Each structure stands twice: as C-alpha cells, then as structure tokens.
Amino acid sequence: MAQLKITLIKSTIGCLKDQKATVESLGLKKINQFKIHNDSPALQGKLAKVSHLVKVEAL
C-alpha cells in the first residue's frame, strides 16, 4: 500500500463544518502539521473534499 504525507497548508477558518470535520478526521489541527496515512478509497474521498486546504505527497 502506498503511503501519503498530508500537510495542512491553509486555515479552516471560514470553511464549512463538514470540511472542518474532515480535516480533523485526518488528524490535522495546525497549519504545516502533517500526518502519514495509508492510501485507500475512503482517504481519497476525504482529500477530494478538502483538496484546497491540504498538500499531498507520495512517500
């Protein structure tokens, strides 16, 4: 399974509640914080929803 490094690059202030919840479910709270997740269809759906807030890199 591929691993992805997901970094929060923009604030969630002014975002919709579901977008804030999605960022929180990814484990991100502060700008420039990153988490490493295994790639899955569920993760791809979350990333599509908040693609304007995060940066995704393959490891």
N, C-alpha and C positions, 0 to 999 in steps of 0.2 A: 504494500500500500504506500502510496506517495504521501509525503508529509508537506504541510503548508505552514509557512510562517505568516501570521496575520497580525498587522500592526494598525492601531487606531491612529489616523492622521488628522481627523477633524473632530471637533466637539459635537456632542449630541444635543447641545442647547438649541432649541427651536425645532428639533426633529419630532416626528410623530411618536406616540407612545409605543407602538409596535416596533419601530426602528430602535428606540432606546432599549427595549426589552431584548431585541435580537443581539445588539452589541453586548449587553450584559450577559446573555447566554453564551457568548463566545469567550467570556472571561475577561473582557476589556473594560477598564474603568477610567484610565487616564490617557491623555494624548501621548503618543510614542511608546505606549506599553504594547508588548507583543506576546502572543501565545502561539504554540505549535500544536496543530491538530492533524489527525489523520484525515485524508480526503475521503468524502462519502457524498452520496446524493443529498442527504439532509444538510450537510455543511455547505454544499454548492448552492442550495436554496437560500440559506441564511446570507451567504456572501452576495448573492444577486440582489437581495433586499437592501443591503447596506453598502453596496459597492462604491458609493460616493464618499463613504466615511473611512474606508479601510484600504490598506495596501496589502496585496497578497503576493508572496514569493514562494516558489517551489524550492524545497531543500534537496 
